[in-house]
Amino acid sequence: METSIFIDTLNGKKTSRPPMWFMRQAGRVLPSYNKLKENYTFWQLMKDPKLAAEVTLLPVYDLGVDAAILFSDILVIPYAMGMGLDFTDKGPVFETPLMKLENPVKQLNPEPEKLGYIYDAIDEIIKTRPNDVPLIGFCGAPLTVLSYMIQGPTKNHTFDDAVKFIYARKTETIELIDRITDLSIVYAQNQVKHGISAFQLFETHAGLIPTDLYKELFFPSIKRIAAAMRELKTPFIFFPKGISTGLASIDKELCDFVSIDWQMPLAEARKMVPKNVGLQGNIDPRLLFADKKTIEKTLEKYLPFGKENFKWIFNFGHGFMPETPFENAKFICDWVKNVDWKR
């Protein structure tokens, strides 16, 4: 495995500063990406290995982040399970959400080969990236992916219909979770085989259901994916946005690092999570709409934590927001690299 400040931190080594990357860094915050979007659709950018590699590496060159993350989407799993999916100008659309089917489990037809274009993109990224830049792979976690599959993409991220389905059709829900997990493991393993250095599982909607129900239905799945990564000696980051006090149930069996959302103070998270599990996050991405003085004053509050905690990756509590000023994104990257962390 290559040496970098990101990899060293994942391995528990002391570094001069925290490593830095951002969720949704390969996308809308970058003028270079928006220029590409003038000529290519989202599907085209994902499915062409050279274009996907170019987009993946743009934030490395434009922002100076310490790691790249694969340019893809969490909905490639339902796409590879036989659900008709299209990425339109208004966002992703499924032909038929599962809630409209009488027997949704039987309607799924996994075709792992549909993910082959992503492995081709990884090969191209590995071939063209700077030597010291690790590549993070990812997929969506089972609750988040299942919510989209049941209800379809929606601007209402409470996913009321999906949650009703989970309560009303629990046996089917468990079957669907198992199907999603099986393919996600194959997908993650293949990403590792093609050269990723770390893997992140995005549970963007962990807060949709009560913590006890989440632990009952979804922790077994997370543990299976984590075990698959552990077998391949690949660092595993889990991002359970909105899990709140459920952080107290996070342990090394679930992940190597846990990503913290902006609702949970890092100091509190550090008390709740065992010391052998590292932390990532939890900057509020909306901070970047403030002026630079306000941004810097807020960031300075993280210096005492960063001084004492070497198992911490500097990141947001979620991804870049639409219309985030690029100059502020660049400012935060330069600040992390140039400030004295007193380590």
N, C-alpha and C positions, 0 to 999 in steps of 0.2 A: 504493500500500500504506500502511496506517495506521502511525502512529508509536507505538511502545511500547518498553519496556525489553527485551522479548523479541525483537521485530523488530530493534531496534538491535543487539543482541548477535549475532543471526544474520547481520547485515550487517557484522559486524566492528567496530562502533563501541564506543568506551569508554563504560561506564556506571558509575554510582556503586556499584552492587552487581550480583551475578549475578541474572538473571531466574530465576523459580521456577515450576515446575508439576510435577505428579506423575502417573505412570502409574497407572491405575485410580482417579483422583481423583473421577471422576463415578460414584460407586457406594457400596459397602458401608461405607466409613468415615463416611459422612454420616448423621446421624439423620434429616435431611429426606428423603434418598433411601429409607431403610428405611421411613419412614412411607408414601411413595408405593407401595412394594412391597406394602404391606398391601392395596392396592386394585387394583393392576395387575400383570399378568404381565410378564416380561422382554420378550417379543415385543410386548406392547401398548405398553410404554414406548418401544421402538425404533421401532415402526411408526407411531405417532401423532406427527406433526411437532411439535405443541405440547408434548407430554409429553417427547419426545426433546430438544427445545430447552431445556425447563425443567431436565431432569436435567443436560444439558451445562453449563449455567450455574450450577448449585447451588454447585460448589466456588469459583467466582469470588466469590460472596456470602458463603458460609459459612466459607471458609478464607482468602480474599484472595489466591489464586494470580494469576500474571501472564498466564496464557493458559488458554483453555478447550480441551479436546480433545473431538472429536465422540463422543457416546454411541452406540456401536454395538458390533459384535463381529467378530473376525477370520474367523468362519465364514460370513459373508454371501457370500463368494466361492464356496465349494462349493455353497451354497444356490442361487446364481444360475447355477451350472453344471449344475443339474438333480438334485442329490443331495437326497433328502428329508431335511429337517432340522426338528427340533422342540426348543424350549428348555423343558425340564421343570423341576420343583422341584429335581431332582437334577443338573441341568446339561443341556447339549446332547446330542442323540441323532440319529444318522444312521439312516435306514431300512436301508441296505445299505452297509457300508464297502467300499471298492474291492478289498481283499484277498480278498473273497468272490466277486468277479466274474471270469469267465474272460478277458474282454477289456474292462478298465475304461475305456480311452480311448474306445472306441466307445459306451460307455454314457452319456458326458457330453454334455449338450445345453445349451450356454451360452445364457442368456436375460438379456442385460444389462438389459433393462427391469425385471427383478425388483428392481433396486437403486434404482428411481426414488423410493421412499419416503425413502431416505437423502438424496437431493438436496433433497427437500421439507423435510426436517428442517434441512439446512444453510441453506436460504433463511430458515426461521423463526428460526434462531439469529442469522444476520446481521441480521435485522430487529429482534430484541429485545435483543441484547447491548449492554453499555456500549461506547461508541465506542472506548475505548482498549484493549479486550480482543481480542487476535487469536484466531483459531480454528485449531487444529491438526487436520488430517485424517489418516487412517491407513488401512492395511490390514495383514493378516498377510503375512509374507514366504513365499516358495515352500516352503522346507523345512518350516516350522511348519504351514502350511496343508495341505501334502501329507501330512504325518504323520497329521494328524487324518482326512483323507480316506481314507487307506489303512486305518488301524487302527480309526478311530472314536474319539470322546472317551473318555479313560481317566484314572483316577487315577494310573496308572503312567506317569509322564512320561519313562521311558526309551524308550518306543515300540519295543520289541524287534521286534514283528512288522513295523512299518513299515520299520525299518532292514534287516531281512532281505529285504523286498520290494525295497528300493533296490539291494541287492547282487545279488539273484537275477534281477531283471528290469530291468536298467539301461536298455535301449532304451525300454521302456514308461515308465520313470521320467522320462527326458528328454522324451518326448512330453507327459507330464502336467505337467512343469515349464513347458514352453512354453505349454500351454493355460492354466494358472494365471496365468502372467505376462501373456499377452495380455489376459485379462479384468481383471487387476489394474491394468494401464496405463490401460485405458478407464475403470475405476472412479476411479483417481487423477486423471486428466485432468478428469473430470466434477466431482469435488470442487473442483478448482481453479476451474473455470468457474463454480461456484456460490458461490465466495467464500472458501475457506479461505486462510490466510496462509502455512502451512507444512505439510509432509507427513512423517509418520513411518512407517517400515516396521518392523514388529515381527517380528523373527526370534527368538522366545522360546527356540527349541530349536536354536540354531546349534551347540551343543556335542554334539549327538547322534552326529555322525559325525566322523571324522578331518578335521583342517583342510584337508589337501591334497584330499580328496574333496569337501569343501564348496566349496572354491575352484573345482575342476574343474566340478562340476555346477551350482552356484548363483550364483557370481560373475557369469557372463554375464547371468543374469536380473536381478540387482541393478543391474548397469550399465545394462540396458535401461530399468528403471523410473526410475533416476536421470536418464538422458538425457531421458526424457519430461518429468520435472519441470523439468529445466534449460531445455528448450525453452519452457516456460511461465513461466520465471523465478520458480519457487517453491522456497524453501529446502527441502532434503531431509535428513532425519535418519534414520540407519540404526541400529537396535538389534540387534546380533548377540550375544545373551546366551550366554555360555559359549564364545566363540570363542578366548579365551585369547591365545596368542602369534600367532594369526591376525590380531590387530590390526596387526601389522607390515606386513600386505598391504593395509590400508585406505589409500585415497588419494582425491584430489578427484574422480576419475572415478566412484568408488563413492558418495560422499556429501559434503555440506557440513559436517555434524556427525555424530559417531558417539557413541552412548550406551554408557557403560561400566557393566558389572555390578559387584557388590560384591566379587567375587573378585579383581579387578584394581585395584591402587592407582592413583589418578589420576596421581600423579607418574610412575609407570612407564608408564602409558598415554600420557602427554604425550611421553615420550621415543620411544615406538614409532610414534606417529601423526604425519604431517607437520604442520607448523605452520599450513598453510593449511586444515586440517580442524579444526573446533572440537570440543570435548568436551561431553558431557552426563552427569550422574550423579555419583557412584556410591554414594550413601548406602544402607546396608543397611536395608531397610524394617522389619526385625525390631527395629531399634534403638528403635522407638517403643513397644515393650513395656517398656522400662526406665523408671526414674523421671526426672523432668525434669533433675535435677542431672547424671545420667549422660548424658542426651541432649545437654545443653549442653556438657559437657566433651568429648564426641566431636565435636560440630559445630565447636568452636573449633579443632580440628586442621585444618579446611578453610580457615581464614582466610588462612594464608600462601599457599596455592595460589590462592585467590580474589583475593588482592591482586595477584598477578603475572599471572594468566591472565584476560584479558577475553573470550576466546572460550570461555566455559564457562557452561553452563546448570545450575543447581542442580536436582537430581532424584534419585530413587532408582535403585538398580541393578536394580530391577524394580518391580512395582506394590504398592500398599497390600495388606497381608495381611488376611485375615478377622479380625474382632474387634479391629482396631487401635483403641486409645482415641482418640476424637475430640479430646479435650482435648490430647493429645500432638501430634496432627496440626496443630491450631491453634497450639500452642506453637512448633513448628518453623517454621511460616510467619511468625509474628510475629518470631521470632529472626532469620530471614534479612533481614527488612525493617528491623529496628531496630539490629542490631549494626553496628559501624564496620568496614567492609571495607578502610579505609585506602587507597582508590584515589585 
